[in-house]
């Protein structure tokens, strides 16, 4: 593939039976071949997305000492602010040229047992920041569950197989700021080549190009012309669960041409995780003589902690 496929989620959620079947087939093929798709008619209201981007810019323009009040280094960066250069890709030493903020799960008003999560940090200086983050978090969680329903059907599972596994899951909304590049970055890039940890990632726009995906031929493909879409990719947890049937694809965010170094970049991915206790043991239907089991059994939390150590967020 020389580009990532573009699909219409309304064909699955509101279309005819044939449109729904075709969406599942097209999504499954894309996830087995390249692991990325661009989705239109995704149900994310543009106004709440625009609100969040505006609030994110406001936050990252705050003085460094103010942002550091919300640092969560001790908690592995799972809530609040993580400073510039602290995260690096697995097997890379150079820190990524970015700073970011994490919103976590909202459990207020839960009517069922929910896992114990650290509380979200509330930015006192920007009340609108907190509300905008919560609104987008919940909208993306809803869309992510619809995507997982299509994935479940492709795998021969019940359509709602993932619902209870991700309801009140350990999902993270990450607001990223890639500041202007002011000196030669040497080996560092905005985000080194990596695969995501979670089940699926939903990326709602970005303020500049730079995202690239590695295809099966070892070629880097730029993700462009997706302004009215969200980009949704397979993460390592889903690849592991499906015994590599679905592909968690390597991707990166490259530095812009030198004449554009002065331009910052903002990006807001939603990392959809299951509940911590959910098992990631390979699905029986994904294991056979031609595709023997590749992974040891583990829980989602065990796998998450392993990966957070590998990228430098916890020791």
DAWOMO-V417059 format. One record per residue. N is the residue number from 0. RES is the residue in three letters. PSI is psi as a letter, one per 30 degrees, with the letter a starting at -180 (NA if undefined). BURIAL is b if it has 24 or more other C-alpha atoms within 12 Angstrom, else e. D_FIRST is the distance of its C-alpha to the first C-alpha in Angstrom with 2 decimals. Layout:
N;RES;PSI;BURIAL;D_FIRST + N;RES;PSI;BURIAL;D_FIRST
//
This chain:
0;UNK;k;e;0.00 + 1;UNK;f;e;3.81 + 2;UNK;l;b;5.57 + 3;UNK;k;b;7.00 + 4;UNK;l;b;8.57 + 5;UNK;k;b;12.25 + 6;UNK;l;b;14.98 + 7;UNK;j;b;18.78 + 8;UNK;f;b;20.82 + 9;UNK;f;b;23.94 + 10;UNK;f;b;22.75 + 11;UNK;e;b;23.24 + 12;UNK;f;b;26.33 + 13;UNK;f;e;28.17 + 14;UNK;a;e;26.63 + 15;UNK;l;e;28.00 + 16;UNK;e;e;27.66 + 17;UNK;e;e;25.13 + 18;UNK;e;e;23.03 + 19;UNK;e;b;23.27 + 20;UNK;e;e;22.24 + 21;UNK;e;e;19.19 + 22;UNK;e;b;18.17 + 23;UNK;e;b;18.63 + 24;UNK;e;b;16.59 + 25;UNK;e;b;13.58 + 26;UNK;e;b;13.99 + 27;UNK;e;b;14.47 + 28;UNK;e;b;11.40 + 29;UNK;e;b;9.25 + 30;UNK;f;b;11.61 + 31;UNK;f;b;11.52 + 32;UNK;e;b;7.83 + 33;UNK;f;b;7.23 + 34;UNK;g;b;10.73 + 35;UNK;k;b;10.58 + 36;UNK;l;b;11.43 + 37;UNK;k;b;13.62 + 38;UNK;k;b;16.82 + 39;UNK;l;b;19.50 + 40;UNK;h;b;23.05 + 41;UNK;f;b;23.02 + 42;UNK;g;b;26.79 + 43;UNK;j;b;27.21 + 44;UNK;k;e;30.10 + 45;UNK;e;e;29.52 + 46;UNK;e;e;33.09 + 47;UNK;f;b;32.87 + 48;UNK;e;b;29.62 + 49;UNK;e;e;31.38 + 50;UNK;e;e;34.43 + 51;UNK;e;b;32.64 + 52;UNK;e;b;30.99 + 53;UNK;e;b;34.49 + 54;UNK;e;b;36.13 + 55;UNK;e;b;33.62 + 56;UNK;e;b;34.42 + 57;UNK;e;e;38.09 + 58;UNK;e;b;37.86 + 59;UNK;f;b;36.22 + 60;UNK;f;e;38.80 + 61;UNK;l;e;41.58 + 62;UNK;k;e;43.50 + 63;UNK;e;e;42.16 + 64;UNK;e;e;45.32 + 65;UNK;e;e;44.73 + 66;UNK;e;b;41.15 + 67;UNK;f;e;42.41 + 68;UNK;f;e;44.77 + 69;UNK;g;b;41.79 + 70;UNK;k;b;40.39 + 71;UNK;h;b;39.37 + 72;UNK;e;b;39.06 + 73;UNK;f;e;41.49 + 74;UNK;g;e;39.37 + 75;UNK;g;b;36.17 + 76;UNK;g;b;34.89 + 77;UNK;f;b;34.29 + 78;UNK;k;b;36.26 + 79;UNK;b;b;37.14 + 80;UNK;k;b;36.50 + 81;UNK;k;b;34.88 + 82;UNK;l;b;35.70 + 83;UNK;k;b;33.81 + 84;UNK;g;b;32.29 + 85;UNK;e;b;33.32 + 86;UNK;k;b;29.93 + 87;UNK;l;b;27.77 + 88;UNK;l;b;24.56 + 89;UNK;k;b;25.24 + 90;UNK;g;e;26.46 + 91;UNK;k;e;26.94 + 92;UNK;f;e;30.44 + 93;UNK;k;b;29.87 + 94;UNK;k;b;30.11 + 95;UNK;k;b;27.44 + 96;UNK;i;b;28.64 + 97;UNK;l;b;29.12 + 98;UNK;l;b;31.68 + 99;UNK;l;b;31.14 + 100;UNK;k;b;32.93 + 101;UNK;k;b;32.47 + 102;UNK;k;b;33.62 + 103;UNK;a;b;34.10 + 104;UNK;k;b;35.01 + 105;UNK;j;b;37.81 + 106;UNK;g;e;40.26 + 107;UNK;k;e;43.23 + 108;UNK;g;e;44.59 + 109;UNK;k;e;42.87 + 110;UNK;g;e;44.74 + 111;UNK;l;e;43.37 + 112;UNK;k;e;43.40 + 113;UNK;l;e;40.81 + 114;UNK;l;b;39.91 + 115;UNK;j;e;41.70 + 116;UNK;l;e;39.51 + 117;UNK;k;e;40.64 + 118;UNK;l;e;41.57 + 119;UNK;k;b;39.57 + 120;UNK;k;b;41.12 + 121;UNK;j;b;42.67 + 122;UNK;j;b;42.62 + 123;UNK;e;e;46.16 + 124;UNK;f;e;45.68 + 125;UNK;i;b;42.97 + 126;UNK;e;e;43.70 + 127;UNK;f;e;40.93 + 128;UNK;e;b;38.33 + 129;UNK;e;b;39.11 + 130;UNK;e;b;39.03 + 131;UNK;e;b;35.79 + 132;UNK;e;b;34.09 + 133;UNK;e;b;35.51 + 134;UNK;e;b;34.49 + 135;UNK;e;b;30.79 + 136;UNK;e;b;30.84 + 137;UNK;e;b;32.19 + 138;UNK;e;b;29.93 + 139;UNK;e;b;26.74 + 140;UNK;e;b;28.25 + 141;UNK;e;b;28.83 + 142;UNK;e;b;25.31 + 143;UNK;e;b;23.96 + 144;UNK;e;b;26.24 + 145;UNK;e;b;24.90 + 146;UNK;e;b;21.33 + 147;UNK;e;b;22.82 + 148;UNK;e;b;24.65 + 149;UNK;e;b;21.54 + 150;UNK;e;b;20.16 + 151;UNK;e;b;23.60 + 152;UNK;e;b;23.57 + 153;UNK;e;b;20.26 + 154;UNK;g;b;21.98 + 155;UNK;g;e;25.11 + 156;UNK;l;e;27.16 + 157;UNK;k;e;29.53 + 158;UNK;e;e;27.93 + 159;UNK;g;e;30.06 + 160;UNK;e;b;29.56 + 161;UNK;f;b;28.35 + 162;UNK;e;b;30.79 + 163;UNK;f;e;33.74 + 164;UNK;f;b;31.71 + 165;UNK;f;b;30.38 + 166;UNK;k;b;33.38 + 167;UNK;h;b;35.11 + 168;UNK;l;b;32.41 + 169;UNK;h;b;32.10 + 170;UNK;l;b;29.43 + 171;UNK;k;b;29.28 + 172;UNK;j;b;28.66 + 173;UNK;k;b;28.09 + 174;UNK;j;b;29.05 + 175;UNK;k;b;27.91 + 176;UNK;j;b;29.50 + 177;UNK;j;b;28.19 + 178;UNK;l;b;31.39 + 179;UNK;k;b;31.82 + 180;UNK;k;b;31.53 + 181;UNK;f;e;35.09 + 182;UNK;l;e;35.06 + 183;UNK;j;e;32.86 + 184;UNK;f;e;30.66 + 185;UNK;b;e;30.53 + 186;UNK;f;e;27.91 + 187;UNK;k;b;27.48 + 188;UNK;l;b;24.56 + 189;UNK;e;b;24.38 + 190;UNK;j;b;22.48 + 191;UNK;l;b;21.70 + 192;UNK;k;b;18.60 + 193;UNK;l;b;19.09 + 194;UNK;k;b;18.18 + 195;UNK;l;b;20.16 + 196;UNK;e;b;23.19 + 197;UNK;a;b;23.48 + 198;UNK;d;b;22.21 + 199;UNK;l;b;19.94 + 200;UNK;k;b;19.89 + 201;UNK;j;b;20.31 + 202;UNK;j;b;20.08 + 203;UNK;i;b;22.25 + 204;UNK;l;b;21.55 + 205;UNK;l;b;22.24 + 206;UNK;f;b;24.71 + 207;UNK;l;b;22.66 + 208;UNK;l;b;19.23 + 209;UNK;f;b;18.34 + 210;UNK;k;b;15.89 + 211;UNK;k;b;12.94 + 212;UNK;k;b;10.38 + 213;UNK;j;b;9.78 + 214;UNK;a;b;6.58 + 215;UNK;f;e;7.82 + 216;UNK;g;e;8.61 + 217;UNK;g;e;10.75 + 218;UNK;k;e;9.43 + 219;UNK;k;b;10.51 + 220;UNK;k;b;8.74 + 221;UNK;k;b;11.63 + 222;UNK;j;b;12.13 + 223;UNK;l;b;14.26 + 224;UNK;h;e;16.00 + 225;UNK;h;b;16.40 + 226;UNK;e;e;20.19 + 227;UNK;g;b;21.19 + 228;UNK;l;b;18.69 + 229;UNK;k;b;18.73 + 230;UNK;k;b;15.80 + 231;UNK;k;b;16.11 + 232;UNK;l;b;14.77 + 233;UNK;k;b;16.00 + 234;UNK;l;b;18.78 + 235;UNK;e;b;20.47 + 236;UNK;e;b;23.16 + 237;UNK;e;b;20.94 + 238;UNK;e;b;19.07 + 239;UNK;e;b;22.59 + 240;UNK;e;b;24.00 + 241;UNK;g;b;21.49 + 242;UNK;h;b;21.93 + 243;UNK;g;b;18.28 + 244;UNK;e;b;17.10 + 245;UNK;k;b;15.34 + 246;UNK;j;b;13.40 + 247;UNK;j;b;15.01 + 248;UNK;k;b;12.53 + 249;UNK;k;b;14.14 + 250;UNK;l;b;14.41 + 251;UNK;l;b;17.12 + 252;UNK;j;b;19.05 + 253;UNK;l;b;19.93 + 254;UNK;k;b;23.20 + 255;UNK;l;b;23.52 + 256;UNK;l;e;24.96 + 257;UNK;e;e;28.61 + 258;UNK;f;e;29.93 + 259;UNK;g;e;28.35 + 260;UNK;f;e;29.63 + 261;UNK;f;e;32.33 + 262;UNK;k;e;29.98 + 263;UNK;l;b;29.59 + 264;UNK;k;b;26.53 + 265;UNK;k;b;26.78 + 266;UNK;k;b;24.31 + 267;UNK;i;b;25.15 + 268;UNK;k;b;23.06 + 269;UNK;j;b;24.58 + 270;UNK;j;b;24.30 + 271;UNK;j;b;25.21 + 272;UNK;l;b;27.31 + 273;UNK;l;b;29.48 + 274;UNK;l;b;33.21 + 275;UNK;e;b;34.31 + 276;UNK;f;b;35.89 + 277;UNK;k;b;32.94 + 278;UNK;k;b;32.03 + 279;UNK;g;b;28.59 + 280;UNK;k;b;29.61 + 281;UNK;k;b;26.87 + 282;UNK;k;b;27.00 + 283;UNK;e;e;28.88 + 284;UNK;f;e;26.47 + 285;UNK;g;b;23.68 + 286;UNK;k;e;25.96 + 287;UNK;a;e;26.85 + 288;UNK;e;e;27.82 + 289;UNK;f;e;24.31 + 290;UNK;i;e;23.18 + 291;UNK;l;e;26.36 + 292;UNK;k;e;27.00 + 293;UNK;f;e;25.57 + 294;UNK;k;e;27.25 + 295;UNK;k;e;30.84 + 296;UNK;k;e;32.04 + 297;UNK;l;e;32.47 + 298;UNK;l;b;32.86 + 299;UNK;e;b;30.62 + 300;UNK;e;b;33.26 + 301;UNK;e;e;33.55 + 302;UNK;e;b;29.85 + 303;UNK;e;b;29.88 + 304;UNK;e;b;32.90 + 305;UNK;e;e;31.38 + 306;UNK;e;b;28.32 + 307;UNK;e;b;30.56 + 308;UNK;e;e;32.57 + 309;UNK;f;e;29.60 + 310;UNK;g;b;28.64 + 311;UNK;g;b;32.28 + 312;UNK;f;b;33.28 + 313;UNK;l;e;35.87 + 314;UNK;NA;e;37.91
//
